[in-house]
């Protein structure tokens, strides 16, 4: 019997899993309604209303407009979410922190200056370091330096009371001394973050709620929980940085002399209590946050990061989540996860799982070319600027952070969400979009935020706007960026929008299958934030561990220390966390590991849980005389990262056995709400993936793009499958439907059709007839042959041919651009996405004369670019798809 979920997908009766951004930059209500209609055409019933700058957010005119949005949404049975600030990044509290009366809610940070002095010094002095009038020196501490290691050691000498007329009076004994000046940081050093809330202050976080959430509720409470769905936070941050996306934006860690660190009176009081010191003693020990100061630097760094990430969870994330629950709505969003920012400060959040704890979906984002289909291991160029991106993080770690958090946070009920497509540029056409969608779907992510619908037209089409009724208000005063490709509908000027709508319905179907099930992970991986926090010694890359397991055929969840300490237990030689069961626990090794966590690992190992340290064993904890380290030899095992999958295979067999091994084949297994076992397969490689899955019973294969079912028959070697590059297929195990057509994993012989076409085109925005540009022509490179270097529109190929062969089932365009539609003898054969388009033509091909019409569509990639050679803001590192198609078509 076909599962209920599959039946619902076949009839497109799915739930709602797509929540695109709708950018607002001062347009009128009629324009917003038109864009909402375009969203509905894509089968999407909710969106996030995102303000893009200006000075109107939460003013009376904006409130009136937003009420019209809510009223129209109610009439259309749509739901509306709201970005919880006047612009990204969340945290400016509608720019209210600029006002003097709100100064107590602003960011506060500490910084450090230092100098080295050779003693003895008697009745001497040193100049105070340069600092601004906004900076206050809190402490001056001198530490003796070890002359071989350079490390500072011993007790500090307190020089804080020795300031006189710009000097620090100095009396020091013999030796080499390092003098630290701990001071408050001038807010000007933080750029835009100077006027942002701080996560370490409960009152500051509450100020955001007062300035935005409460005001929205006061005005629109009648819509809360029905039409108004909730609030969306976009990349809130600790903000202890210069507010610039520099080359090291994801590298803000402890032990770096140039850094700022979040601070306030609460942090001082709480950190002193944790470290069992007075606040006066603590401030003299603070240099250990920036520099090697022992004993105690490891313990202080761990305590500090543990404290401030806990304060983020309590003051910000859970406070917002609780407020939303109390008011009948939900709270979603994401932080800046990039590279290591998810476990660091600056632009980051310090600890992904804590920072997201109060939200109702586990959010991430894939934007700016962070994932490039076909590149799965080597670093790749960002699609703007000159930065190289760590492919392993985006490909293997990031989606699993979201899926793992969603599984184990009760608020989230298994719901993960990914903001996707943003700032890739028009170069990332439909084939590109489907590929990065498939990669995330096969990682288990079950909700998406397509980025973004914009009512600001591409400049190339603005001259036509008045005629089309789409124009007006392109760059309102005070705006921030209001248009960033891809913008999907583009005021009706994107010829691909109809097939984009088909892509969105495809995503809804796959998400419907993913929603509500139980992930069948093989193993668990420890989220090694603590080892990274202290920044002392080696740390095995979490990204490399995730890549080794995925490419070795293992699926996994990532678990933070909080979960392992609170919820994990051993059961029948497996790791049990709530309903989830794992065959082994993998710990990315680090030189330093917290004492209580190491003790927990030893207990779990002693109870029979297979526990492997990837790379290295810890050498020490924060405790000077660690009992756990002393008893470590012989208890726990290390495995080189490249050998992880092979070693695991002998300890904890994979749930799914596939042969031959294909590193680029990603899969995600789950038990559905109806008890059915689903596996989602995505081929991330560049050639067909042909393999067998060990199984003794027949199965059902679901092709979500074609929205059709096939029967898989189990042979001696199991189930045979073929997944084409960047394709996603779903197998429902232990279900048999004899009436379904058999899935054909092999490829039949293809017959070439060397046709000659009448080729015509129609420009975007032109609803009239096509204009013939070539007669009796092969399918040539039109960009060159017809100089279509700035063309955006549709291209039509018409041909006739005689058919004398046997009946056929498929027509293939091997070298297509982004998409194509096919009519054979006047019968519509569907829309397909490139680069290889395959159409089902069973029953439509006839003996004798046949007519064929192929229609392709471009997006504005060629057209929407400056004429002065200055380049495009996003997407310039991605190739453009060809116009139409080239070469011959084939019939199978």
Secondary structure, DSSP 8 states (H G I E B T S, - for coil): ---HHHHHHHTT-----B-EEEEESS--HHHHHHHHHHHHHTT--EEEEEE-BSS-TTSHHHHHHHHHHHHHHHHTT-EEEEESSSSSSTTSTTTGGGSGGGGGGB--EEEEEEEEEEEEEEEEEEE-----TT--EEEEEEEEE-TTT--EEEEEEE-GGGEETTEEEEEEEEEEEEEEEEEE--GGGGGGGGGSB-TT-HHHHHHHIIIIIHHHHHHHGGGBTTTEEEEEEE------S-SS--TTTT---SS-TT--EE--HHHHHHHHHHTT--HHHHHHHGGGGTS-EETTHHHHHHHHHHHHHHHIIIIIIHHHHHHHHHTT-EEEEE---TTTGGGSSTTS-S-HHHHTTT-SSEEEEE-TTS--TT--SS-EE-SSSS-EE-HHIIIIIHHHHHHHHHHH-TTTTT-EEEEESTTS-TTS-HHHHHHHHHHHHTTT---EEE--EESS--GGGGGGHHHHT--S-SS-TTB-----S--TTGGGT-TTHHHHHHHHHHHHHHHHHHTT-EE--SEEEE--HHHHHHT-S-B--HHHHHHHHHHTT--EEEE-HHHHHHTEEEETTEEEETTEEES-EEEE-BSB--HHHHHHHHHHHHTT--EEEES----B-SSTT-HHHHT-TTTSEEE-GGGHHHHHHHHS--SS-EES--TTEEEEEEE-TTS-EEEEEEE-SSS-EEEEE--SS-EEEEETTTTEEEEE--BTTBEEEEE-TT-EEEEEET---TTS-B---S----EEE---EEEEEEETT--S--EEEEEEE----HHHHT--TT--EEEEEEEEEEE-S----EEEETTB-SEEEEEETTEEEEEEESSSEEEE-TTT--SEEEEEEEEEE--TTTTSS-SSS---SS-TTS----SSB-S-EEE-
